[in-house]
Amino acid sequence: LKDIIYKSNVCIVKSKTSKFSTITDRLEEKNLIVYNDTELNYYGINRNKIVTKYQKYIDDNKAYYGGEEDGFFGFCEKALTKDEIIKVVEEIIECLKK
């Protein structure tokens, strides 16, 4: 995987495919964001902070989450534009710092 960057203890992967499991199965990160041009998923600790921040999207069926506190959160495909996805990556990193 050569499209990995680390920012504030978050591993960020820009995927060329929508099959994120092929990426997540190979990485053992405490905080992982995997995204492409149409969707984004977060896997890791403090998931509830992210769920709280994006509750409106969940209520509107544009996002989902699962697992325990160390679970996952994601936006449904095409719920966000490409530019919004880039913005949300940064927002999640900031949210996890608090």
N, C-alpha and C positions, 0 to 999 in steps of 0.2 A: 504494500500500500504506500504509494508515494504522495497521495493527496491529503496528508495528515498535517495539521498544525496544532500547536498547543497554545492556549491563551488562558491565563489565570487558572491553572489546574484543570482546564477543560480540554479534552481531546476533540477536535473538530475535523470531520471528514466530509469532503464534497464528493458525492457518489456520482458515477456515470450511469448508474442503473437504479431502478426502483426496488431492487432486491436487497434491502438493507441487511438482512440476516447473514448474507455472505460476508459482510464487513463486521458486524457485531460478534459473530462466532469466532473471529480471528483476533479480536481485541479484548483485553481485560483491563478496562479503564473504570475508575470510580465515577467519572463524569464524561459522558460521551454524547456528542451531537453528530448525527448523520443527516445529511440533507442533499437534495438535488434541486432542480429548477422548479419542481412542482410540489414537493412535500418536505417535511422536516420531522425528525424524531429525536427525543432526548432519552437517554438511559442513564440511571445512576441515583446517587444519593440526593436528598433534599428535593425529591420530585414534587412534594406538596407545595413548596414555594412557587414552583412553576405553574402548578394546577391553579393555585389561588390567583396568580397574576393573569392567567388566560381563561378564567372561569366563563366569561362571556362567550368565547369560542366553543367551549364545551356545551354550554346551554343552547347554543345555536347549531349543535351537531356538526361543527367544523373542526373539532379537536376531540381527543380521547386520551384516556390514561388508564393505567392498571398496575397491578402489583402492590407491594407494600410501600413504605416510605422510600425504599430503594427500588423504585419501579421504573415505569416508562411514561412518557407523555409524547403525543404527536399531533400534528395537524393533518387533517384529511387531505388527500390529493386535490390540488387546485383550490384549496381554501385560501391560500395566500398567493400573491404575485411573486415573481422572482425577486424583485426589490424588497418586498415585505419579508421574505424569507431571510435575506441577508440582514435586515434590521433586527429580526427576531433572534437570530444567532447572537448578536451583540447584547440584546436585552436579556437573554437567558444567562449569559456570562455575568452580566451585572447583577442579576437577581441572585445568583449563586454566591456572589461575594458578600451579600448582606447577612 
